Amino acid sequence: MHLRSGVSMVKLDLGSGPRDFWVSDESDWLHLDCEPYEGVIQWTCPEPIPVKDRSVEVAYLGQLLVELSIEQQLALADELVRVMKDDGVIRVHDYDGVLGYPEFFRRLEQHGWRRVKEELVNVFEEPDGTILCTYMVELKKIRWCRVVIKF
């Protein structure tokens, strides 16, 4: 099943939770989560993301990776490679940024996706004194070109 077949731009909120939890509830976003929330498409990784190949302009993952096994993270990376437009943007909000999920980010890098931004979002202390940080990581597909200069 493919959703939004007539829409030119698709934005995904993967692991969305209830509508408007991570991403403002705008009509151009598809919210997907494993829980059956109202107005949210029920989807579980590693199922295929229900959109056409190369149709997604923006994908947002709000602390989804922490819930997935390494195998599921790799399957998700492969699905993102399939559905993302070459000029799209992947945004990941999660604990420990790139360092926390090296296999996931490495898989995306193998397909030309590069981290263009990583920002600290939150720092908080757990009751046991553990300090936790969340980061927003932004990835874009980088096309390399070779420039030949003749003198």
C-alpha positions in Angstrom: 0.0 0.0 0.0 1.3 3.4 -0.9 0.0 6.5 0.7 -0.2 10.1 -0.6 0.2 9.0 -4.3 -1.2 12.3 -5.5 0.9 14.5 -3.2 4.1 16.0 -4.7 5.9 16.4 -1.3 5.9 13.8 1.5 7.1 14.5 5.0 7.3 11.6 7.5 7.2 11.6 11.3 8.4 8.1 12.1 7.7 6.9 15.6 5.4 9.8 16.0 3.5 8.9 19.1 0.2 10.7 19.2 -0.4 13.4 16.6 1.4 16.7 17.4 3.7 15.0 19.9 7.1 15.5 18.0 6.0 17.4 14.9 3.3 20.1 14.6 0.1 18.5 13.3 0.2 19.9 9.8 -1.7 18.4 6.9 1.5 17.7 4.9 3.0 15.3 7.4 2.4 11.5 7.6 2.6 10.3 11.2 3.5 6.7 11.7 3.8 4.8 14.9 3.5 1.2 16.2 0.7 2.2 18.6 -2.9 2.8 17.2 -3.2 6.5 17.9 -6.1 8.4 16.3 -5.0 10.0 13.0 -1.7 8.1 13.0 -0.8 5.3 10.6 0.0 2.1 12.4 3.5 1.0 11.3 6.2 -1.1 12.9 9.8 -1.2 11.8 11.1 -3.2 9.9 7.9 -3.1 7.8 8.2 -1.2 4.5 7.4 2.5 4.9 4.1 2.9 3.0 5.2 5.5 0.5 6.6 5.4 -3.0 10.3 5.2 -3.7 12.1 8.5 -3.7 9.0 10.4 -2.6 10.0 11.8 0.8 11.3 15.3 1.2 11.7 15.3 5.0 11.9 12.4 7.5 11.8 13.0 11.2 12.7 10.4 13.8 11.8 11.5 17.3 13.7 9.2 19.7 12.7 6.2 17.7 16.2 4.6 17.4 16.4 3.9 21.2 13.4 1.6 20.8 14.9 -0.5 17.9 17.4 -3.4 17.8 20.5 -2.9 15.7 18.8 -5.1 13.0 15.7 -2.9 13.0 17.9 0.2 12.8 19.7 -1.1 9.8 16.3 -2.1 8.1 15.1 1.4 8.9 18.2 3.0 7.3 17.6 0.9 4.2 14.0 2.0 4.0 15.0 5.6 4.4 17.5 5.2 1.5 14.6 3.8 -0.6 12.0 6.4 0.2 14.1 9.6 0.4 14.5 12.1 -2.5 18.1 12.8 -3.3 17.6 16.4 -2.1 15.7 15.3 1.0 16.6 15.8 4.7 16.6 13.3 7.5 16.4 14.7 11.0 17.0 12.4 14.0 16.3 13.5 17.6 17.8 11.0 20.0 20.0 10.3 22.8 23.8 10.5 22.2 23.5 11.7 18.6 25.7 9.8 16.1 27.8 8.2 18.7 24.8 6.4 20.2 23.7 4.6 16.9 26.9 4.1 14.8 25.5 1.3 12.7 22.4 3.2 11.7 24.4 6.3 10.7 27.1 4.2 9.0 24.5 2.5 6.9 23.1 5.8 5.7 26.7 7.1 5.0 27.3 4.0 2.8 24.5 5.4 0.5 25.8 9.0 0.4 24.0 10.5 3.3 26.2 12.8 5.4 25.7 14.5 8.8 25.5 18.2 8.1 24.5 19.3 11.5 24.4 17.9 15.1 23.1 20.1 17.9 22.6 19.5 21.5 18.9 19.9 22.3 18.4 18.9 26.0 20.5 18.1 29.0 18.8 16.6 32.0 19.6 14.6 35.2 18.0 11.3 36.0 17.0 10.7 39.7 20.1 8.5 40.1 22.4 11.4 39.0 23.0 10.2 35.5 23.3 13.1 33.0 21.4 12.4 29.7 21.7 14.5 26.5 19.5 14.5 23.4 20.8 15.8 20.1 19.3 16.7 16.7 21.2 15.3 13.8 20.5 16.4 10.3 21.6 14.4 7.3 21.6 15.3 3.6 22.7 13.3 0.6 26.0 14.6 -0.7 26.9 14.1 -4.3 30.6 14.3 -5.0 31.8 15.7 -8.2 35.3 15.8 -9.7 36.6 19.1 -10.9 39.4 19.1 -13.5 41.3 22.3 -13.9 43.4 22.6 -17.0 46.2 25.2 -17.2 
